[in-house]
Amino acid sequence: MNDYEKFSADSFRLDGKVAVITGANQGLGLAYAVAFAKMGADLFIPHFTDDVAEITALIGKEGRKLHLYQGDLSDKAYLDSIVPRCMEVYGRLDILVNNAGMNHFAPFEQFPDERFQQIIQLNMNACYYLGRQAGLCMKEHGGGKIINVGSALSFTADDNCPPYVVAKHGVTGITRCFANELGKYNVQCNAICPGFIATDMNAGQRVNAGFTDKITARTPAGRWGDSSDLMGTVVFLASPASDYINGWMISVDGGFTCTL
Ligand SMILES: NC(=O)c1ccc[n+]([C@@H]2O[C@H](COP(=O)([O-])OP(=O)(O)OC[C@H]3O[C@@H](n4cnc5c(N)ncnc54)[C@H](O)[C@@H]3O)[C@@H](O)[C@H]2O)c1
């Protein structure tokens, strides 16, 4: 087979793979789960909230397997149990998406310490610890893909959410560190960095028309994103088509981060 024949539409397929996506029972994580299922992967979903009816219906419709595992990612014992549990259930782990995240909005001067710690813990520390466990498991089994979730705030700062900015910048460091540590074992670690997509996370901000319009005006695409805008990129980063990409952040933001 010559180099050109190595590539086909199948390079984007995920048949036979098992993906762990944290917090995928809603929002952007649910879009990643449906995208993976459409491309042939089975799913292991660590979720925090009780609402699993929608993911159960959507993954069932694609004819893929779904295993739900409820807990709080800031509880280290639960976090440490995810990879072993996935191995018990499926006997493999090919893809991890560190998607779960939270935000809280308050002025810099008064930002509550407890909230600061919570956001760093979930958005950055859990990403590191779960990624390390998954990466070491992938190393033992010949390779895999880790996809971290950054943000436009992995590259820029905004008012009223200091720990979110700090944590999402930290995600870029984790991504490069893991690419460096695990690349030689055929594990690729990259990050997807969404721009502004309407989900529960920003529902409180979207009631402010001034904020919504400011984002729309700064986005060259002229609109906020929707979940479907992220599905192609996450599949690409999870699939053999991206095997020679390691340690990079891909912005899916309608051009937001490249503008002033
Ligand atoms: N929506 C956007 O515009 C946007 C932009 C950039 C980055 N992101 C990132 O995308 C990811 C998903 O966000 P979303 O917009 O879908 O928001 P969302 O609020 O709908 O989803 C967040 C998920 O994280 C889970 N979660 C919260 N606390 C948890 C905990 N302690 N343990 C385990 N899970 C917990 C929630 O239950 C939920 O499933 C986050 O990392 C977020 O920072 C979102």
The ligand as a MOL file (V3000), in Angstrom:
LIG
                    3D

  0  0  0     0  0            999 V3000
M  V30 BEGIN CTAB
M  V30 COUNTS 44 48 0 0 0
M  V30 BEGIN ATOM
M  V30 1 N -20.8000 26.5000 26.1200 0
M  V30 2 C -19.7530 27.2020 25.7540 0
M  V30 3 O -19.8870 28.2770 25.1490 0
M  V30 4 C -18.3700 26.7090 26.0740 0
M  V30 5 C -17.2960 27.4390 25.5510 0
M  V30 6 C -16.0060 27.0200 25.8130 0
M  V30 7 C -15.7880 25.8880 26.5660 0
M  V30 8 N -16.8500 25.1920 27.0720 0 CHG=1
M  V30 9 C -16.5440 24.0090 27.8600 0
M  V30 10 O -17.2760 22.9020 27.3820 0
M  V30 11 C -17.4720 21.9600 28.4500 0
M  V30 12 C -18.9460 21.5910 28.5170 0
M  V30 13 O -19.6950 22.7310 28.8520 0
M  V30 14 P -21.2010 22.9870 28.3890 0
M  V30 15 O -21.2570 24.3100 27.7300 0
M  V30 16 O -21.7300 21.7840 27.6930 0 CHG=-1
M  V30 17 O -21.8920 23.2190 29.8130 0
M  V30 18 P -22.8970 22.3160 30.6580 0
M  V30 19 O -23.0820 23.0710 31.9270 0
M  V30 20 O -24.0950 22.0000 29.8420 0
M  V30 21 O -22.0860 20.9710 30.9100 0
M  V30 22 C -21.1420 20.8160 31.9450 0
M  V30 23 C -21.1140 19.3540 32.3510 0
M  V30 24 O -20.2040 19.1990 33.4460 0
M  V30 25 C -20.8420 18.4500 34.4640 0
M  V30 26 N -20.3240 18.7290 35.8040 0
M  V30 27 C -20.4390 19.8710 36.5180 0
M  V30 28 N -19.8980 19.7160 37.7380 0
M  V30 29 C -19.4300 18.4400 37.8020 0
M  V30 30 C -18.7660 17.6730 38.7990 0
M  V30 31 N -18.4520 18.1850 40.0010 0
M  V30 32 N -18.4440 16.3740 38.5110 0
M  V30 33 C -18.7460 15.8550 37.3000 0
M  V30 34 N -19.3600 16.5270 36.3160 0
M  V30 35 C -19.6990 17.8080 36.5730 0
M  V30 36 C -22.3030 18.8690 34.3630 0
M  V30 37 O -23.1670 17.9610 35.0400 0
M  V30 38 C -22.4860 18.8770 32.8510 0
M  V30 39 O -22.7660 17.5830 32.3890 0
M  V30 40 C -16.9350 22.6440 29.7110 0
M  V30 41 O -15.6250 22.1970 29.9800 0
M  V30 42 C -16.9100 24.1070 29.3200 0
M  V30 43 O -15.9780 24.8330 30.0610 0
M  V30 44 C -18.1320 25.5830 26.8430 0
M  V30 END ATOM
M  V30 BEGIN BOND
M  V30 1 1 1 2
M  V30 2 2 2 3
M  V30 3 1 2 4
M  V30 4 1 4 5
M  V30 5 2 4 44
M  V30 6 2 5 6
M  V30 7 1 6 7
M  V30 8 2 7 8
M  V30 9 1 8 9
M  V30 10 1 8 44
M  V30 11 1 9 10
M  V30 12 1 9 42
M  V30 13 1 10 11
M  V30 14 1 11 12
M  V30 15 1 11 40
M  V30 16 1 12 13
M  V30 17 1 13 14
M  V30 18 2 14 15
M  V30 19 1 14 16
M  V30 20 1 14 17
M  V30 21 1 17 18
M  V30 22 2 18 19
M  V30 23 1 18 20
M  V30 24 1 18 21
M  V30 25 1 21 22
M  V30 26 1 22 23
M  V30 27 1 23 24
M  V30 28 1 23 38
M  V30 29 1 24 25
M  V30 30 1 25 26
M  V30 31 1 25 36
M  V30 32 1 26 27
M  V30 33 1 26 35
M  V30 34 2 27 28
M  V30 35 1 28 29
M  V30 36 1 29 30
M  V30 37 2 29 35
M  V30 38 1 30 31
M  V30 39 2 30 32
M  V30 40 1 32 33
M  V30 41 2 33 34
M  V30 42 1 34 35
M  V30 43 1 36 37
M  V30 44 1 36 38
M  V30 45 1 38 39
M  V30 46 1 40 41
M  V30 47 1 40 42
M  V30 48 1 42 43
M  V30 END BOND
M  V30 END CTAB
M  END
